[in-house]
């Protein structure tokens, strides 16, 4: 079975299963909140292949940021609708990358946008809970992730 046929069948099965009960639907919606720039169809494919994914990008983007995809990192196939032939595009999760502390700061700075009014409280909370510094929001996020605050060391 070729990759396109497999994804087509995965989409149909997943769409039916994910819209069948409230808990599955909530899980899909939670994923869609993270990947709002992707179509519903691609969100179904993302959730079906990797429901725990956190931050996604193609390999070229990770490389530009200074992160490298780990050997054996599992890609998530989606349909690239920007291509007239609707080819496949392969995404990788942040957890499947490695790089310097600075590259992780760039990712967090790119992915997170925080209104100024909330910044001091959140920075203080991270400092109190994880002992991170208070220089800016990227530093507490990176520090907490390196200390295992999110479960898996990056």
ABEGO torsion letter per residue (X at the ends): XBAAAAAAAAAAAAAAAAAABAAAAAAAAAAAAAAAABBAAAAAAAAAABAABABBBBAAAAAAAGBBBBBGBBBBBBBBAABAAGBBBBBBBAAABBEBAAAAAAAAAAABBBBAAAAAAAAAAAAAAAGBBAABAAAAAAAAAAAGAAGBBX
